[in-house]
Each structure stands twice: as C-alpha cells, then as structure tokens.
Amino acid sequence: MILRLTSEICERSADKNESSVYCMKDHKKKNSLYVYKHIMKFFLDTYKSITNKIALVEYFYGEAQNYITYYNFFRKVSSFSHTLNTYEGKGIESKKYNEKQNNGIFKLLGIYGINSIN
C-alpha cells in the first residue's frame, strides 16, 4: 500500500512565535482534508507491524532518489533523539515558546529555511 500524503498550511498563526496549523491531504481520497497529525504518531499508529516496508521516499526533480524503511526511520529518529538529549553531556539547549505542542519547549538546532542546516 502506498500513501501519498502532503501537508499544507491551513491556518496561519496570529503570533509570529507560534507555528501555523497544517493539514494533511490524502491524494487517494478526493477533497480529503484532515487536521494535521504528528508524523511520528501517524507512523506508529498505522505501521507498527510492517517495519520492512518503505516509509519515506525522497524525490529529486520528480524522480525517486532515496528510500527508507519504517525500521530504519525509527532507528534514526531514536538515535537523533538520544543525541539531542546527551550532546556534550548536557543535551541541546531548549527554548520555551507560548505553544501547545511539546508544552512549548523546542530544541535550538540552528536550522534555517526549509532544507538548510547551519
């Protein structure tokens, strides 16, 4: 089974320090629009038993370039999470924002733009 899901901004935040509300679009169902669901919860709820199936496909100029299975995806996420919490013995610094998600606490990663890391 292949699901093509994308997200788009449904409602812009009134506060510049808060994230916008995203909606998920399922391309198999016409005009389906769902309230954004955290991708990790979506993967855990939907694909617990098919760890060796392809989870994500990275496209470059419309051609599939890289694939990752659910097992490898969760392995990398766990490794990244561990690094965030233990980096240099104290973990990556966090900042508190006035948001509902994560109780407003977010790690300061120095990520700017859509695909750039500084």
Long-range contacts (C-beta under 8 A, 24 or more apart in sequence): 3-28, 4-28, 7-36, 10-36, 15-98, 17-97, 17-98, 17-99, 18-97, 18-98, 18-99, 19-99, 19-101, 40-77, 43-70, 43-73, 43-74
